[in-house]
């Protein structure tokens, strides 16, 4: 894991001091709310429906046990004893007092964390594969590059007042778990025939009001050129991105309006005009950072663990959890453990302070002191000996963290929605809860198989509904919440935007509608065919008929 | 109209200099003030890359912030400094928020038209950070540069 050096420590301390001064001026009335707003937003402090919300950056979703324990402490001391892990691999606290915020930032700085650029029209927290450094299919760990980008983008003097927010995602694996094609910039690692790492640069993807899959502007950018090339993209966007309409201001609109070829030509021209600077310093910095992400010293173990197999045979609940919640590690005898934060009827992504502390303990004891937050709002223990998996499961089970639904119908992504968010048009959490209860039966979830159900409480799409295999969008029609259903979205390397199926449903009808869709799938699927594949083969028609009858268009 | 000068000794606040100011439209119409050291005001929608000739003749370039959220002039200033090697004054005009002063200085601005505003918060903001993470148009060396230098010395 990356560790702060004296420069990094100094930087977050200065940031905290600056914000403490700004908050003091606001509390004394020296700053109006209008003047304070852009300042607090640059520190991730939002004014929501009921209270301030603080969004804390978890760079590329990686945490140590100590950091997770500090997040628990913040939840307990300054919030209501819980936090909400988000689709941006961050954590949000929903009940924050302005006068406590600087103390919270100081508590974060103590454990090498901050809330910088979790809001505002700047480069946001860089996200990546939550299995980075552990996944069996990975080319290389993308986190050194993510950390390089975190530093480069921190208080960037030229790119802190962009037309709109800017999200960068990075993946080092061919199976994209970081949704890089639906980010402002997505970076995908490849190796050339000389075994050098390079990056495919994808620009202009995004969700929100205008969902688009990004376009590739470079197939293979040599790694040392990354910062220079991204600066060229950012400059073209900063100068030419639309500022007349907030809904047309993301880079995807610029790419779309210019056309991919013209946009690419602008970027290449800007890049060519850049002074030919040596990249030697960047290369050495990347090496320095990469040393922090050296693989943990894992033991040489047989692939097969007798203890694990015995436990699976004797305990069917464990066997089911192990089947769904473990993923293949790059080292024999190890597993990636996915802890689902989606208990039946629970709030997706919420964890109590006690649960956070337990996960921190488990990480320290069993996972080389590492945890990850996934964009699906779950927690990952990336480096676990198979021999230890049963003990972990027992501890999770005792803490209400053993939901065996990872990747299944109960593993729903949902934004906070109208229960908290000032932008929301409808609630998302109760809809997630009703679907979760409807499919509480794990045998049924197992039968349905891998599926992503994503719910957003407004068109901004924080709940990633456009790329859910089943997407649900909550809207407001004359004061009534109703929900539009989309099918066929995906954030994988074969990304697609879901299509609206037909007229929307009232909140209490959504779970039944999802059930009809899934029953239709079960009836029509071919052996081994997952939901998304079946939808892509069948098209929308049978699902429309199931929901709206034969008369549906 | 007070202008805060960021270079030189102690960032003094002073009245706007007497240099004649022209707009880009005037310059395109052929207006060329006789006195050396005229100031040229350039809108933030202009492609700076096309203005190399105008820029070589002006002593001061005034760049615009129509709203504090509109950050185009940061890029314009960097292009002026880093691509054109412009050595004159680059002055910020418009909706300037004190907490942006450091970004402006790093992007290459050397003067801020702060009007009647108290200069103290602008000066505070300039000194809020001692650590930077990227090269820009100022002389500050980013952390990774200092790290490399330190490793070399060790």
Interface residues (C-beta under 8 A of the other chain):
Chain A: X5 X7 X8 X10 X11 X14 X15 X17 X18 X21 X22 X35 X38 X39 X121 X151 X152 X153 X154 X155 X156 X157 X158 X159 X160 X161 X162 X235 X238 X239 X243 X273 X275 X277 X281 X282 X284 X285 X288
Chain B: X47 X49 X68 X69 X70 X71 X72 X74 X75 X76 X78 X82 X83 X97 X99 X100 X102 X103 X104 X105 X106 X107 X124 X128 X129 X130 X131 X132 X133 X134 X135 X136 X143 X144 X145 X146 X147 X148 X151
